[in-house]
Amino acid sequence: MLAVPAGLLSSGPSPLNPLGLFWMAAAASWAVVLYVRRQRPAWITIGAGARIGLVTGLIGCWLAFAVSGGSLFVDRFVMHHSSEIDSDWKKGIDAGQQWTRQIAENMGPAFSAQMEATSAQNEAWMLSPEGHAGGQAFDLAIASAFLLFFAMAGGALGARLLAPARTPDV
């Protein structure tokens, strides 16, 4: 249940999404605390906390991915903001191409010519509808991977810091 608000707060339309990594880690830590309170184990391992964080993260990441993707769909096709989305995408591609040209110029003329040819092919693909959709999906997948990693880390940290410590057998 904690993954749902964390996923919603971490999604693209949320004004609080820059803190998404924090939301995921906090939700996973809180899930570990609730597990420990309910089950009352003698102790919990860091690995078990990471697994609880993994489950929390999977649900939250799936929700954040779905809400962010749905928001992009609504902006593009329902709200008819496709020209703004495409111009922002083209600006990003152009900035990347400019950066690539600057790097290639410093590497020498032979490398620069090879890089220019490869760069032109990549630019053409990235400006195609398939490239744009693939790029957006890849961006969402990378963001979800980071959220998942932080959820696992939050679960492990919750198990380490908030759960009862293992007492040595006497």
Secondary structure, DSSP 8 states (H G I E B T S, - for coil): --HHHHHHHHSTT-TTGGGHHHHHHHHHHHHHHHHHHHH--S---HHHHHHHHHHHHHHHHHHHHHHHHHHHHIIIIIS--HHHHHHHHHHHHHHHHHHHHHHHHHH-HHHHHHHHHHHHHHHHHHHSHHHHHHHHHHHHHHHHHHHHHHHHHHHHHHHHHTS-------
